């Protein structure tokens, strides 16, 4: 029997892979916080603009994958 809120297709992604995605998401969020609260040189600030866009896309991908697994792979 499944717990409420869990999906029957959860095995499509291993628990280890799911945790890795959560860890990656936390890491990206911490990097963003650090960058936002640190004084940066103009050159580094320009570089981080591109990095933030890449990170934002990756966070969206991670969210989508986690939601998909929790909804049963729909």
N, CA, C and O atoms as a Maestro MAE file, in Angstrom:
{
 s_m_m2io_version
 :::
 2.0.0
}

f_m_ct {
 s_m_title
 :::
 protein
 m_atom[296] {
  # First column is atom index #
  i_m_mmod_type
  r_m_x_coord
  r_m_y_coord
  r_m_z_coord
  i_m_residue_number
  s_m_chain_name
  s_m_pdb_residue_name
  s_m_pdb_atom_name
  i_m_atomic_number
  :::
  1 25 0.838 -1.187 0.000 1 A "UNK " " N  " 7
  2 3 0.000 0.000 0.000 1 A "UNK " " CA " 6
  3 2 0.884 1.251 0.000 1 A "UNK " " C  " 6
  4 15 1.913 1.298 0.674 1 A "UNK " " O  " 8
  5 25 0.472 2.241 -0.752 2 A "UNK " " N  " 7
  6 3 1.224 3.484 -0.853 2 A "UNK " " CA " 6
  7 2 0.781 4.474 0.209 2 A "UNK " " C  " 6
  8 15 -0.374 4.486 0.635 2 A "UNK " " O  " 8
  9 25 1.739 5.312 0.629 3 A "UNK " " N  " 7
  10 3 1.403 6.405 1.529 3 A "UNK " " CA " 6
  11 2 0.678 7.470 0.730 3 A "UNK " " C  " 6
  12 15 0.934 7.612 -0.466 3 A "UNK " " O  " 8
  13 25 -0.214 8.218 1.347 4 A "UNK " " N  " 7
  14 3 -0.863 9.315 0.627 4 A "UNK " " CA " 6
  15 2 0.185 10.289 0.090 4 A "UNK " " C  " 6
  16 15 1.128 10.653 0.793 4 A "UNK " " O  " 8
  17 25 0.010 10.695 -1.140 5 A "UNK " " N  " 7
  18 3 0.933 11.637 -1.751 5 A "UNK " " CA " 6
  19 2 2.114 10.990 -2.455 5 A "UNK " " C  " 6
  20 15 2.915 11.687 -3.079 5 A "UNK " " O  " 8
  21 25 2.236 9.653 -2.367 6 A "UNK " " N  " 7
  22 3 3.310 8.986 -3.090 6 A "UNK " " CA " 6
  23 2 2.745 8.381 -4.353 6 A "UNK " " C  " 6
  24 15 1.532 8.221 -4.488 6 A "UNK " " O  " 8
  25 25 3.614 8.049 -5.268 7 A "UNK " " N  " 7
  26 3 3.141 7.531 -6.547 7 A "UNK " " CA " 6
  27 2 3.598 6.099 -6.746 7 A "UNK " " C  " 6
  28 15 4.613 5.675 -6.193 7 A "UNK " " O  " 8
  29 25 2.848 5.367 -7.532 8 A "UNK " " N  " 7
  30 3 3.166 3.964 -7.773 8 A "UNK " " CA " 6
  31 2 4.360 3.799 -8.696 8 A "UNK " " C  " 6
  32 15 4.957 2.723 -8.739 8 A "UNK " " O  " 8
  33 25 4.722 4.838 -9.433 9 A "UNK " " N  " 7
  34 3 5.827 4.754 -10.390 9 A "UNK " " CA " 6
  35 2 7.110 5.350 -9.811 9 A "UNK " " C  " 6
  36 15 8.021 5.707 -10.558 9 A "UNK " " O  " 8
  37 25 7.184 5.459 -8.469 10 A "UNK " " N  " 7
  38 3 8.345 6.085 -7.848 10 A "UNK " " CA " 6
  39 2 9.623 5.327 -8.171 10 A "UNK " " C  " 6
  40 15 10.702 5.918 -8.194 10 A "UNK " " O  " 8
  41 25 9.517 4.024 -8.422 11 A "UNK " " N  " 7
  42 3 10.683 3.212 -8.749 11 A "UNK " " CA " 6
  43 2 11.313 3.587 -10.068 11 A "UNK " " C  " 6
  44 15 12.422 3.145 -10.366 11 A "UNK " " O  " 8
  45 25 10.635 4.392 -10.868 12 A "UNK " " N  " 7
  46 3 11.205 4.816 -12.143 12 A "UNK " " CA " 6
  47 2 12.476 5.617 -11.909 12 A "UNK " " C  " 6
  48 15 13.336 5.682 -12.788 12 A "UNK " " O  " 8
  49 25 12.605 6.224 -10.742 13 A "UNK " " N  " 7
  50 3 13.820 6.941 -10.376 13 A "UNK " " CA " 6
  51 2 14.241 6.382 -9.023 13 A "UNK " " C  " 6
  52 15 13.437 6.317 -8.094 13 A "UNK " " O  " 8
  53 25 15.488 5.984 -8.918 14 A "UNK " " N  " 7
  54 3 15.946 5.430 -7.651 14 A "UNK " " CA " 6
  55 2 15.957 6.506 -6.579 14 A "UNK " " C  " 6
  56 15 16.042 7.697 -6.875 14 A "UNK " " O  " 8
  57 25 15.870 6.078 -5.352 15 A "UNK " " N  " 7
  58 3 15.917 7.020 -4.239 15 A "UNK " " CA " 6
  59 2 17.241 7.773 -4.250 15 A "UNK " " C  " 6
  60 15 17.284 8.963 -3.935 15 A "UNK " " O  " 8
  61 25 18.310 7.092 -4.608 16 A "UNK " " N  " 7
  62 3 19.628 7.734 -4.665 16 A "UNK " " CA " 6
  63 2 19.656 8.846 -5.710 16 A "UNK " " C  " 6
  64 15 20.191 9.924 -5.453 16 A "UNK " " O  " 8
  65 25 19.091 8.594 -6.874 17 A "UNK " " N  " 7
  66 3 19.047 9.608 -7.926 17 A "UNK " " CA " 6
  67 2 18.180 10.784 -7.505 17 A "UNK " " C  " 6
  68 15 18.509 11.934 -7.795 17 A "UNK " " O  " 8
  69 25 17.084 10.505 -6.830 18 A "UNK " " N  " 7
  70 3 16.188 11.560 -6.362 18 A "UNK " " CA " 6
  71 2 16.904 12.446 -5.367 18 A "UNK " " C  " 6
  72 15 16.815 13.672 -5.441 18 A "UNK " " O  " 8
  73 25 17.623 11.825 -4.424 19 A "UNK " " N  " 7
  74 3 18.371 12.585 -3.417 19 A "UNK " " CA " 6
  75 2 19.461 13.409 -4.082 19 A "UNK " " C  " 6
  76 15 19.686 14.555 -3.693 19 A "UNK " " O  " 8
  77 25 20.146 12.849 -5.083 20 A "UNK " " N  " 7
  78 3 21.184 13.611 -5.793 20 A "UNK " " CA " 6
  79 2 20.603 14.868 -6.430 20 A "UNK " " C  " 6
  80 15 21.230 15.927 -6.404 20 A "UNK " " O  " 8
  81 25 19.412 14.753 -6.999 21 A "UNK " " N  " 7
  82 3 18.780 15.934 -7.599 21 A "UNK " " CA " 6
  83 2 18.458 16.982 -6.537 21 A "UNK " " C  " 6
  84 15 18.657 18.175 -6.763 21 A "UNK " " O  " 8
  85 25 17.966 16.546 -5.391 22 A "UNK " " N  " 7
  86 3 17.673 17.485 -4.303 22 A "UNK " " CA " 6
  87 2 18.968 18.146 -3.827 22 A "UNK " " C  " 6
  88 15 18.995 19.354 -3.592 22 A "UNK " " O  " 8
  89 25 20.034 17.367 -3.685 23 A "UNK " " N  " 7
  90 3 21.319 17.928 -3.270 23 A "UNK " " CA " 6
  91 2 21.832 18.940 -4.288 23 A "UNK " " C  " 6
  92 15 22.347 19.995 -3.918 23 A "UNK " " O  " 8
  93 25 21.691 18.618 -5.566 24 A "UNK " " N  " 7
  94 3 22.128 19.549 -6.610 24 A "UNK " " CA " 6
  95 2 21.324 20.844 -6.544 24 A "UNK " " C  " 6
  96 15 21.869 21.934 -6.718 24 A "UNK " " O  " 8
  97 25 20.032 20.715 -6.294 25 A "UNK " " N  " 7
  98 3 19.185 21.897 -6.199 25 A "UNK " " CA " 6
  99 2 19.621 22.759 -5.004 25 A "UNK " " C  " 6
  100 15 19.708 23.981 -5.123 25 A "UNK " " O  " 8
  101 25 19.889 22.142 -3.881 26 A "UNK " " N  " 7
  102 3 20.333 22.879 -2.696 26 A "UNK " " CA " 6
  103 2 21.666 23.563 -2.981 26 A "UNK " " C  " 6
  104 15 21.860 24.724 -2.621 26 A "UNK " " O  " 8
  105 25 22.581 22.848 -3.627 27 A "UNK " " N  " 7
  106 3 23.883 23.426 -3.954 27 A "UNK " " CA " 6
  107 2 23.741 24.659 -4.842 27 A "UNK " " C  " 6
  108 15 24.388 25.678 -4.601 27 A "UNK " " O  " 8
  109 25 22.903 24.568 -5.858 28 A "UNK " " N  " 7
  110 3 22.692 25.718 -6.739 28 A "UNK " " CA " 6
  111 2 22.076 26.890 -5.986 28 A "UNK " " C  " 6
  112 15 22.454 28.040 -6.210 28 A "UNK " " O  " 8
  113 25 21.139 26.608 -5.101 29 A "UNK " " N  " 7
  114 3 20.513 27.671 -4.316 29 A "UNK " " CA " 6
  115 2 21.538 28.333 -3.391 29 A "UNK " " C  " 6
  116 15 21.540 29.556 -3.253 29 A "UNK " " O  " 8
  117 25 22.406 27.544 -2.758 30 A "UNK " " N  " 7
  118 3 23.444 28.103 -1.879 30 A "UNK " " CA " 6
  119 2 24.443 28.940 -2.663 30 A "UNK " " C  " 6
  120 15 24.871 29.996 -2.197 30 A "UNK " " O  " 8
  121 25 24.816 28.473 -3.853 31 A "UNK " " N  " 7
  122 3 25.724 29.249 -4.700 31 A "UNK " " CA " 6
  123 2 25.096 30.591 -5.044 31 A "UNK " " C  " 6
  124 15 25.749 31.632 -4.969 31 A "UNK " " O  " 8
  125 25 23.828 30.557 -5.419 32 A "UNK " " N  " 7
  126 3 23.137 31.795 -5.786 32 A "UNK " " CA " 6
  127 2 23.094 32.756 -4.593 32 A "UNK " " C  " 6
  128 15 23.337 33.952 -4.749 32 A "UNK " " O  " 8
  129 25 22.787 32.234 -3.408 33 A "UNK " " N  " 7
  130 3 22.751 33.080 -2.208 33 A "UNK " " CA " 6
  131 2 24.121 33.702 -1.946 33 A "UNK " " C  " 6
  132 15 24.217 34.895 -1.658 33 A "UNK " " O  " 8
  133 25 25.179 32.900 -2.044 34 A "UNK " " N  " 7
  134 3 26.536 33.391 -1.800 34 A "UNK " " CA " 6
  135 2 26.904 34.481 -2.800 34 A "UNK " " C  " 6
  136 15 27.468 35.510 -2.428 34 A "UNK " " O  " 8
  137 25 26.581 34.249 -4.066 35 A "UNK " " N  " 7
  138 3 26.883 35.238 -5.096 35 A "UNK " " CA " 6
  139 2 26.105 36.529 -4.865 35 A "UNK " " C  " 6
  140 15 26.614 37.621 -5.117 35 A "UNK " " O  " 8
  141 25 24.881 36.401 -4.391 36 A "UNK " " N  " 7
  142 3 24.037 37.576 -4.190 36 A "UNK " " CA " 6
  143 2 24.472 38.397 -2.980 36 A "UNK " " C  " 6
  144 15 24.189 39.593 -2.913 36 A "UNK " " O  " 8
  145 25 25.148 37.778 -2.035 37 A "UNK " " N  " 7
  146 3 25.521 38.484 -0.804 37 A "UNK " " CA " 6
  147 2 27.005 38.821 -0.727 37 A "UNK " " C  " 6
  148 15 27.481 39.279 0.311 37 A "UNK " " O  " 8
  149 25 27.741 38.600 -1.818 38 A "UNK " " N  " 7
  150 3 29.179 38.856 -1.840 38 A "UNK " " CA " 6
  151 2 29.483 39.998 -2.792 38 A "UNK " " C  " 6
  152 15 28.882 40.092 -3.863 38 A "UNK " " O  " 8
  153 25 30.418 40.873 -2.409 39 A "UNK " " N  " 7
  154 3 30.870 41.921 -3.327 39 A "UNK " " CA " 6
  155 2 31.735 41.276 -4.396 39 A "UNK " " C  " 6
  156 15 32.669 40.535 -4.089 39 A "UNK " " O  " 8
  157 25 31.418 41.560 -5.647 40 A "UNK " " N  " 7
  158 3 32.124 40.945 -6.762 40 A "UNK " " CA " 6
  159 2 32.764 42.006 -7.649 40 A "UNK " " C  " 6
  160 15 32.279 43.132 -7.754 40 A "UNK " " O  " 8
  161 25 33.862 41.618 -8.281 41 A "UNK " " N  " 7
  162 3 34.475 42.507 -9.262 41 A "UNK " " CA " 6
  163 2 33.555 42.588 -10.479 41 A "UNK " " C  " 6
  164 15 32.761 41.675 -10.704 41 A "UNK " " O  " 8
  165 25 33.643 43.649 -11.260 42 A "UNK " " N  " 7
  166 3 32.796 43.773 -12.457 42 A "UNK " " CA " 6
  167 2 32.964 42.598 -13.428 42 A "UNK " " C  " 6
  168 15 31.987 42.131 -14.013 42 A "UNK " " O  " 8
  169 25 34.200 42.125 -13.596 43 A "UNK " " N  " 7
  170 3 34.424 40.989 -14.506 43 A "UNK " " CA " 6
  171 2 33.735 39.729 -14.007 43 A "UNK " " C  " 6
  172 15 33.094 39.019 -14.782 43 A "UNK " " O  " 8
  173 25 33.862 39.453 -12.734 44 A "UNK " " N  " 7
  174 3 33.240 38.268 -12.162 44 A "UNK " " CA " 6
  175 2 31.720 38.394 -12.191 44 A "UNK " " C  " 6
  176 15 31.018 37.410 -12.425 44 A "UNK " " O  " 8
  177 25 31.218 39.586 -11.955 45 A "UNK " " N  " 7
  178 3 29.775 39.815 -11.995 45 A "UNK " " CA " 6
  179 2 29.212 39.516 -13.381 45 A "UNK " " C  " 6
  180 15 28.151 38.902 -13.495 45 A "UNK " " O  " 8
  181 25 29.910 39.940 -14.437 46 A "UNK " " N  " 7
  182 3 29.460 39.657 -15.807 46 A "UNK " " CA " 6
  183 2 29.462 38.158 -16.081 46 A "UNK " " C  " 6
  184 15 28.535 37.632 -16.697 46 A "UNK " " O  " 8
  185 25 30.507 37.472 -15.621 47 A "UNK " " N  " 7
  186 3 30.593 36.026 -15.804 47 A "UNK " " CA " 6
  187 2 29.425 35.319 -15.102 47 A "UNK " " C  " 6
  188 15 28.847 34.375 -15.642 47 A "UNK " " O  " 8
  189 25 29.092 35.780 -13.911 48 A "UNK " " N  " 7
  190 3 28.049 35.122 -13.131 48 A "UNK " " CA " 6
  191 2 26.654 35.326 -13.712 48 A "UNK " " C  " 6
  192 15 25.751 34.536 -13.436 48 A "UNK " " O  " 8
  193 25 26.467 36.366 -14.504 49 A "UNK " " N  " 7
  194 3 25.169 36.564 -15.157 49 A "UNK " " CA " 6
  195 2 24.849 35.356 -16.034 49 A "UNK " " C  " 6
  196 15 23.737 34.830 -15.984 49 A "UNK " " O  " 8
  197 25 25.810 34.919 -16.829 50 A "UNK " " N  " 7
  198 3 25.605 33.743 -17.679 50 A "UNK " " CA " 6
  199 2 25.426 32.481 -16.841 50 A "UNK " " C  " 6
  200 15 24.579 31.642 -17.145 50 A "UNK " " O  " 8
  201 25 26.218 32.354 -15.797 51 A "UNK " " N  " 7
  202 3 26.137 31.180 -14.929 51 A "UNK " " CA " 6
  203 2 24.761 31.103 -14.268 51 A "UNK " " C  " 6
  204 15 24.179 30.023 -14.168 51 A "UNK " " O  " 8
  205 25 24.247 32.236 -13.823 52 A "UNK " " N  " 7
  206 3 22.934 32.246 -13.170 52 A "UNK " " CA " 6
  207 2 21.841 31.788 -14.120 52 A "UNK " " C  " 6
  208 15 20.922 31.077 -13.714 52 A "UNK " " O  " 8
  209 25 21.932 32.186 -15.373 53 A "UNK " " N  " 7
  210 3 20.938 31.752 -16.360 53 A "UNK " " CA " 6
  211 2 21.008 30.235 -16.559 53 A "UNK " " C  " 6
  212 15 19.978 29.565 -16.621 53 A "UNK " " O  " 8
  213 25 22.212 29.706 -16.657 54 A "UNK " " N  " 7
  214 3 22.389 28.262 -16.783 54 A "UNK " " CA " 6
  215 2 21.853 27.555 -15.539 54 A "UNK " " C  " 6
  216 15 21.155 26.547 -15.645 54 A "UNK " " O  " 8
  217 25 22.181 28.086 -14.366 55 A "UNK " " N  " 7
  218 3 21.705 27.499 -13.114 55 A "UNK " " CA " 6
  219 2 20.181 27.542 -13.027 55 A "UNK " " C  " 6
  220 15 19.556 26.589 -12.562 55 A "UNK " " O  " 8
  221 25 19.591 28.636 -13.471 56 A "UNK " " N  " 7
  222 3 18.128 28.770 -13.444 56 A "UNK " " CA " 6
  223 2 17.473 27.701 -14.315 56 A "UNK " " C  " 6
  224 15 16.474 27.097 -13.923 56 A "UNK " " O  " 8
  225 25 18.041 27.472 -15.501 57 A "UNK " " N  " 7
  226 3 17.498 26.429 -16.374 57 A "UNK " " CA " 6
  227 2 17.646 25.050 -15.730 57 A "UNK " " C  " 6
  228 15 16.733 24.228 -15.807 57 A "UNK " " O  " 8
  229 25 18.798 24.793 -15.091 58 A "UNK " " N  " 7
  230 3 19.012 23.501 -14.436 58 A "UNK " " CA " 6
  231 2 18.041 23.317 -13.275 58 A "UNK " " C  " 6
  232 15 17.504 22.224 -13.092 58 A "UNK " " O  " 8
  233 25 17.808 24.358 -12.492 59 A "UNK " " N  " 7
  234 3 16.832 24.266 -11.403 59 A "UNK " " CA " 6
  235 2 15.441 23.932 -11.938 59 A "UNK " " C  " 6
  236 15 14.724 23.127 -11.345 59 A "UNK " " O  " 8
  237 25 15.065 24.539 -13.040 60 A "UNK " " N  " 7
  238 3 13.777 24.231 -13.664 60 A "UNK " " CA " 6
  239 2 13.715 22.766 -14.093 60 A "UNK " " C  " 6
  240 15 12.693 22.106 -13.904 60 A "UNK " " O  " 8
  241 25 14.810 22.257 -14.670 61 A "UNK " " N  " 7
  242 3 14.857 20.848 -15.076 61 A "UNK " " CA " 6
  243 2 14.725 19.926 -13.871 61 A "UNK " " C  " 6
  244 15 14.000 18.933 -13.920 61 A "UNK " " O  " 8
  245 25 15.423 20.256 -12.795 62 A "UNK " " N  " 7
  246 3 15.363 19.430 -11.585 62 A "UNK " " CA " 6
  247 2 13.946 19.438 -11.019 62 A "UNK " " C  " 6
  248 15 13.405 18.385 -10.684 62 A "UNK " " O  " 8
  249 25 13.347 20.617 -10.912 63 A "UNK " " N  " 7
  250 3 11.972 20.706 -10.397 63 A "UNK " " CA " 6
  251 2 11.026 19.852 -11.229 63 A "UNK " " C  " 6
  252 15 10.202 19.116 -10.686 63 A "UNK " " O  " 8
  253 25 11.145 19.953 -12.527 64 A "UNK " " N  " 7
  254 3 10.281 19.193 -13.424 64 A "UNK " " CA " 6
  255 2 10.440 17.695 -13.201 64 A "UNK " " C  " 6
  256 15 9.449 16.969 -13.128 64 A "UNK " " O  " 8
  257 25 11.675 17.233 -13.092 65 A "UNK " " N  " 7
  258 3 11.936 15.812 -12.889 65 A "UNK " " CA " 6
  259 2 11.409 15.333 -11.537 65 A "UNK " " C  " 6
  260 15 10.819 14.256 -11.456 65 A "UNK " " O  " 8
  261 25 11.612 16.110 -10.484 66 A "UNK " " N  " 7
  262 3 11.115 15.715 -9.167 66 A "UNK " " CA " 6
  263 2 9.588 15.684 -9.136 66 A "UNK " " C  " 6
  264 15 8.996 14.755 -8.586 66 A "UNK " " O  " 8
  265 25 8.962 16.675 -9.713 67 A "UNK " " N  " 7
  266 3 7.498 16.697 -9.771 67 A "UNK " " CA " 6
  267 2 6.983 15.506 -10.562 67 A "UNK " " C  " 6
  268 15 6.016 14.862 -10.155 67 A "UNK " " O  " 8
  269 25 7.614 15.211 -11.681 68 A "UNK " " N  " 7
  270 3 7.203 14.082 -12.519 68 A "UNK " " CA " 6
  271 2 7.249 12.774 -11.723 68 A "UNK " " C  " 6
  272 15 6.326 11.965 -11.812 68 A "UNK " " O  " 8
  273 25 8.305 12.566 -10.954 69 A "UNK " " N  " 7
  274 3 8.407 11.316 -10.190 69 A "UNK " " CA " 6
  275 2 7.358 11.269 -9.073 69 A "UNK " " C  " 6
  276 15 6.811 10.205 -8.782 69 A "UNK " " O  " 8
  277 25 7.081 12.400 -8.458 70 A "UNK " " N  " 7
  278 3 6.085 12.416 -7.384 70 A "UNK " " CA " 6
  279 2 4.662 12.260 -7.912 70 A "UNK " " C  " 6
  280 15 3.777 11.800 -7.190 70 A "UNK " " O  " 8
  281 25 4.441 12.642 -9.169 71 A "UNK " " N  " 7
  282 3 3.110 12.514 -9.767 71 A "UNK " " CA " 6
  283 2 2.944 11.184 -10.489 71 A "UNK " " C  " 6
  284 15 1.904 10.941 -11.101 71 A "UNK " " O  " 8
  285 25 3.925 10.343 -10.428 72 A "UNK " " N  " 7
  286 3 3.783 9.027 -11.047 72 A "UNK " " CA " 6
  287 2 4.222 8.968 -12.488 72 A "UNK " " C  " 6
  288 15 3.753 8.105 -13.230 72 A "UNK " " O  " 8
  289 25 5.098 9.846 -12.913 73 A "UNK " " N  " 7
  290 3 5.647 9.800 -14.265 73 A "UNK " " CA " 6
  291 2 4.715 10.300 -15.337 73 A "UNK " " C  " 6
  292 15 4.915 9.997 -16.513 73 A "UNK " " O  " 8
  293 25 3.707 11.054 -14.968 74 A "UNK " " N  " 7
  294 3 2.754 11.576 -15.967 74 A "UNK " " CA " 6
  295 2 3.397 12.564 -16.889 74 A "UNK " " C  " 6
  296 15 2.737 13.095 -17.782 74 A "UNK " " O  " 8
  :::
 }
 m_bond[295] {
  # First column is bond index #
  i_m_from
  i_m_to
  i_m_order
  :::
  1 1 2 1
  2 2 3 1
  3 3 4 2
  4 3 5 1
  5 5 6 1
  6 6 7 1
  7 7 8 2
  8 7 9 1
  9 9 10 1
  10 10 11 1
  11 11 12 2
  12 11 13 1
  13 13 14 1
  14 14 15 1
  15 15 16 2
  16 15 17 1
  17 17 18 1
  18 18 19 1
  19 19 20 2
  20 19 21 1
  21 21 22 1
  22 22 23 1
  23 23 24 2
  24 23 25 1
  25 25 26 1
  26 26 27 1
  27 27 28 2
  28 27 29 1
  29 29 30 1
  30 30 31 1
  31 31 32 2
  32 31 33 1
  33 33 34 1
  34 34 35 1
  35 35 36 2
  36 35 37 1
  37 37 38 1
  38 38 39 1
  39 39 40 2
  40 39 41 1
  41 41 42 1
  42 42 43 1
  43 43 44 2
  44 43 45 1
  45 45 46 1
  46 46 47 1
  47 47 48 2
  48 47 49 1
  49 49 50 1
  50 50 51 1
  51 51 52 2
  52 51 53 1
  53 53 54 1
  54 54 55 1
  55 55 56 2
  56 55 57 1
  57 57 58 1
  58 58 59 1
  59 59 60 2
  60 59 61 1
  61 61 62 1
  62 62 63 1
  63 63 64 2
  64 63 65 1
  65 65 66 1
  66 66 67 1
  67 67 68 2
  68 67 69 1
  69 69 70 1
  70 70 71 1
  71 71 72 2
  72 71 73 1
  73 73 74 1
  74 74 75 1
  75 75 76 2
  76 75 77 1
  77 77 78 1
  78 78 79 1
  79 79 80 2
  80 79 81 1
  81 81 82 1
  82 82 83 1
  83 83 84 2
  84 83 85 1
  85 85 86 1
  86 86 87 1
  87 87 88 2
  88 87 89 1
  89 89 90 1
  90 90 91 1
  91 91 92 2
  92 91 93 1
  93 93 94 1
  94 94 95 1
  95 95 96 2
  96 95 97 1
  97 97 98 1
  98 98 99 1
  99 99 100 2
  100 99 101 1
  101 101 102 1
  102 102 103 1
  103 103 104 2
  104 103 105 1
  105 105 106 1
  106 106 107 1
  107 107 108 2
  108 107 109 1
  109 109 110 1
  110 110 111 1
  111 111 112 2
  112 111 113 1
  113 113 114 1
  114 114 115 1
  115 115 116 2
  116 115 117 1
  117 117 118 1
  118 118 119 1
  119 119 120 2
  120 119 121 1
  121 121 122 1
  122 122 123 1
  123 123 124 2
  124 123 125 1
  125 125 126 1
  126 126 127 1
  127 127 128 2
  128 127 129 1
  129 129 130 1
  130 130 131 1
  131 131 132 2
  132 131 133 1
  133 133 134 1
  134 134 135 1
  135 135 136 2
  136 135 137 1
  137 137 138 1
  138 138 139 1
  139 139 140 2
  140 139 141 1
  141 141 142 1
  142 142 143 1
  143 143 144 2
  144 143 145 1
  145 145 146 1
  146 146 147 1
  147 147 148 2
  148 147 149 1
  149 149 150 1
  150 150 151 1
  151 151 152 2
  152 151 153 1
  153 153 154 1
  154 154 155 1
  155 155 156 2
  156 155 157 1
  157 157 158 1
  158 158 159 1
  159 159 160 2
  160 159 161 1
  161 161 162 1
  162 162 163 1
  163 163 164 2
  164 163 165 1
  165 165 166 1
  166 166 167 1
  167 167 168 2
  168 167 169 1
  169 169 170 1
  170 170 171 1
  171 171 172 2
  172 171 173 1
  173 173 174 1
  174 174 175 1
  175 175 176 2
  176 175 177 1
  177 177 178 1
  178 178 179 1
  179 179 180 2
  180 179 181 1
  181 181 182 1
  182 182 183 1
  183 183 184 2
  184 183 185 1
  185 185 186 1
  186 186 187 1
  187 187 188 2
  188 187 189 1
  189 189 190 1
  190 190 191 1
  191 191 192 2
  192 191 193 1
  193 193 194 1
  194 194 195 1
  195 195 196 2
  196 195 197 1
  197 197 198 1
  198 198 199 1
  199 199 200 2
  200 199 201 1
  201 201 202 1
  202 202 203 1
  203 203 204 2
  204 203 205 1
  205 205 206 1
  206 206 207 1
  207 207 208 2
  208 207 209 1
  209 209 210 1
  210 210 211 1
  211 211 212 2
  212 211 213 1
  213 213 214 1
  214 214 215 1
  215 215 216 2
  216 215 217 1
  217 217 218 1
  218 218 219 1
  219 219 220 2
  220 219 221 1
  221 221 222 1
  222 222 223 1
  223 223 224 2
  224 223 225 1
  225 225 226 1
  226 226 227 1
  227 227 228 2
  228 227 229 1
  229 229 230 1
  230 230 231 1
  231 231 232 2
  232 231 233 1
  233 233 234 1
  234 234 235 1
  235 235 236 2
  236 235 237 1
  237 237 238 1
  238 238 239 1
  239 239 240 2
  240 239 241 1
  241 241 242 1
  242 242 243 1
  243 243 244 2
  244 243 245 1
  245 245 246 1
  246 246 247 1
  247 247 248 2
  248 247 249 1
  249 249 250 1
  250 250 251 1
  251 251 252 2
  252 251 253 1
  253 253 254 1
  254 254 255 1
  255 255 256 2
  256 255 257 1
  257 257 258 1
  258 258 259 1
  259 259 260 2
  260 259 261 1
  261 261 262 1
  262 262 263 1
  263 263 264 2
  264 263 265 1
  265 265 266 1
  266 266 267 1
  267 267 268 2
  268 267 269 1
  269 269 270 1
  270 270 271 1
  271 271 272 2
  272 271 273 1
  273 273 274 1
  274 274 275 1
  275 275 276 2
  276 275 277 1
  277 277 278 1
  278 278 279 1
  279 279 280 2
  280 279 281 1
  281 281 282 1
  282 282 283 1
  283 283 284 2
  284 283 285 1
  285 285 286 1
  286 286 287 1
  287 287 288 2
  288 287 289 1
  289 289 290 1
  290 290 291 1
  291 291 292 2
  292 291 293 1
  293 293 294 1
  294 294 295 1
  295 295 296 2
  :::
 }
}
